[in-house]
């Protein structure tokens, strides 16, 4: 796994077969060898923060600009996985991770904050799957809450919570959807957050859906409907407007939001590159799955003949 960084002098951080490597303009620097299971990255000003989970269940925190200091985080002796890092608008770092429950099955999502020193971890929820791709986090600058969307472990549902930084508490779980779904992703901006996810309809179709949150959750929009599977969902920014992109068959599709979602356009897969990328703004810094196009959509989209229309059809309906 590689995470790209938009910072002068720093290019990417990568887990290369268990070895944690950072690439700068001066070359590659090995932070830890042969023992890394997973890692996460965020940024505060020019300082990079990296937390990695080792094979012996240890969390290590590196921080710095060109040279890096490190420290081990105190955690309970339980199995850990699914770590993520995010920085807020006040330059505080938040670490979330999944911790195996001491009795029974399942995991607990834990949350700890770095304010000069690491605070004691608090429990967020227990009704969550043990997969990192089943939860997503982002800050919204308009309310400065940490927003969490995750898939329920107990029932078919997409659940939502937020962390109030002033009160330092998490809200209870609110259902956004009571149906099987997967791959929820949040894209933050300075004024709102965008949530997308995939779900399967009763008639066997695959739906790609989206929902904005400014101060409340808006109506659900159906971006695309297809009888085929779609995968590798990510985001792009097209002249400042959010765009959702995904792979379907051997083609890349994208839909842009202006005042409504555009009809999906088909592109050759070679015109875009998908990356794990740090996104920074007034709301803070977090990693997002981003597509970067090598040329404008008008230059690279595929003009399909009427008898070769894509299976993906736009759906302009909005549902509550």
N, C-alpha and C positions, 0 to 999 in steps of 0.2 A: 504494500500500500504506500502511496506517495501523496503528500499534501503540499500544494504549491502556495507560496507566500508572496504577497504583493508588498515587498519591502526592499528598499535599496540595500544591496549587499547580501540579501538572503533570497534563496531561490526555492528550495523545497526541503522537506524532511521525509525520510523514507525508512520503512522496515524492510531491510534486504535480507531475507532468510533468517530473521531473528536478530540481525545487527541493525542498530538504530544509527542512521547517517543523516547529517545535515549538509546541504550543498550551499555554498556561498560563492561570491565572485572570486574568492581567494582559493577555492577548491573544496574538497569534501573532508568533513570532520566526523570521525566515528565517536559517538557518545557512549555506546554500550554494545558489547559484542555477544552474539550467539544465544541470547536468552530472552529476547523480546517477543511477547505474544501479540500485543496490540499497543497502539499509542494514539494520542490526541494532541492537537495544537491550538493555541490561540495567541493573541497579541495585545499588548497594552503599550500604547505609544510606540517606541522603537524596540521595546523589549519583547522577546519571544518567550512563550511558556509552553513547555512540552511535558506531558505526563505519560509514562509508559508503564505497562503491566508486564512483569517478568513471568517466566514459567513457574517460579516458586511462589507466585501469588503476592509479589511485592509491588507496590506503587512507588515510582521514582519521579521526582519533579526536577526538570532542568529549567533554568531561566537565565537570560542574558541577551546580548546583541551580537558581538563577534566571539566572545568567550562565554562559557556557560558554567555556572555553579549548579550544584545538585543537592537534593535532600530526599530522604525516604519519608513517605507518609505513613503515619500510624494507622493501621486498619486491623480489624478483627481477623482472626485466623480462619476465615471462611472463603470459599471459592469466589473469585471475582471475575467479571468479564463486562464487555459492553461499555467502555469508558468514553466520555466526551468532555470537552472543555469549551467554555464560552466566557467572554469578557463582557461586562456591562458598561454603561455610559459613564459610570463613576470609576472606571479602571480597576474594578474588582474582578478576580478570576473565580469562576464557578466550575467545580468538578462534579460530574454525575457518573455513577457506575452501578452495575447490577451485582448484587451480593446474594449468594445462595443462602436460602433460609436454613437455619440450624436444624429444624425438624420439618418433616414432610417434604413436599416437592415445591418447585418454583423459586423465584428470585424476588428480592426487595430492591427497589431503586433508591439509592442513597445520594445525598447531596452535601458537599462541603465547600466552604468559601475561603478564599485567600484574601485576608485583609491584614497586611503586614505579616501575619502568621496564619497557618491553616487552622480554621475553626473545627470544632468537633462535628462529625458528619451527622446529619439528621435523616430520618426516614421520610421518603416521599410517598411511596405506595408499595403494596404487595401484589396487587392484581395486575401483573405485567408479565409478558413472556420473557424468556431468557435470551432474546436475540437483539443485538444492537440496532438492526434495521427496523425494529418494531417500535422505536420511540424517536422523537425529533424535538429539538429545542430551539428557541430564538427569543431575542429581546425585541420589544417594541418601544421606540423612543418616546412615543406619545404618552405612555403610562409607566415606562421603566419597570414593567413586570417581566419576569422570566416565564415564558409560555412553554408548556409541555403538552404534546399530543402523543398518545401511545395506544397500542392495541391491547385490549383486555385478554387476560389469560383464561378467564372463567367462562365468558360468554362472547358471542359475536358482537363486538362493539368497538368503536373508536372513542377514546375518552380524552378529556381535557382538564388540565389543572394549571394554575399559575402561582408564582411565588411573589408575595408582596415584600419588597425589600425593606420598607419602613417598619412593618409589623414583624418581619422575619418569620413568616409562616406560609405554608402552602394551603391553598384552598382545597375543598373536597373535589371529588371527581364529578364532572358533568359529561353526559354522553353527547357526542357530536353526531354519532351514527350508530344504529343498532343493526348491523349487518356485517358479514364477513368482508374484510378488506385487508390490504397489505401495502407495504412501501409508503407510509406517510412521510412527507417531506415538508419542511417549513423554509420559506425564503423571507428573511427580514428586510425591512427598509426603514427609512427615517420616520415614516408616518404610519406604516401598517405592517402586517405579516400576511404572507400567502401560504395557504396549506393546500397540497395536492395529495391524492391517494388513488389507488386502483381498487376496483371492486368488480365482482362478477354478478351479472343479472340472473334472474330466474330462467331466462330463455337461452342462457349459455353465452351471452355476449360479455365482452370485457369493456368496462367503463373507466375512463379517466376523468376524475372530478376535481374541482377546485373550490376554495372558499377563502374569502378575505376576512381579516379581523383588523378593524381600526380601533374602536373602543368596545365594540361588540362584534359577534360573529354575524356576517352577512349571509345571504342565501347561497345555497349550493349551486354551482354551475357545472354542467356536463361539457367537458372540453371535447371528448371524442368517444365514439362507440364503434366497436369492431368485433367481428366474430373470431379474430385471431388474438393470440397473446401479445401483449406489449410489455416492454421491459426497459431497463436502463433509463428510467425517468430522471430528468434533471432540469436545471433552469438556465436561462440566458437573459441578458439585458440587451434589448434592441432599441437603440436611441433613447435610453432611459426608461423604456417600458418593459415590464416583466414578460418573459416568454417561457413556456413550458415545452420541453423537447423530449422525445422518446424514440426508441427503436421498435420497429414493427416489420417483421420479415427481414429483407435486406435493405430497408430504407429507413432514413431518419425523418421524423415528422416534427413539426413545431407549430405552436399556436401562440399568438401574441395578444396581450390584453391592453386595450386602449380605454374605451368606455364599455367594451364587451369583448368576449373572446372571439378571435378570428377563426375562420375555417382552417383546419389543419393543412399545412403545406408539406409536400413530400420533397426531400432533398437527397442527394447522393450522400452516403455515409462519410465519404472521404472529405467533405467540405467542413466538417466540424470535429472538434476534439473534446472529449469528456474528461474533466479533471475534478479531483477533490481540491477545493480552493478556499483559502481564507477570505471572507468577505468582511470588510470594515466599513463602519458608518457611524453616525451619531448615536445609534442604539448600542454600539459595542462591536464585538468581533466574534465570528463563529465560522465553522467550516460548512460549506455548501457544495453540492454536486452541480457543477457548472459546465455548460457547453460553450465553446468559443468557435465561432464560424470564421472561416478563412476569407469569406467574401460576403457581400450583402445577400439577404434572402432573395431579392429580385434577380440577382445574377446566378444563383445556384439552385433555385427550386426547379423541380421537374414538372414540365407542362405535359400532363397526361391527356391522351385522347379520350373522347367520351366512352369508348368501349373498354378502356383500361383504367377506369377510375379506381382510386384506392379503396380498400375495404373500410378504412376509417372515414366516418361521416361526422361532420360537426352536428352537435345538438345544442340548440340555443335555448332549450327549456331551462328554467330555474325552478328548483324545488325547495321547499322549506326545510 
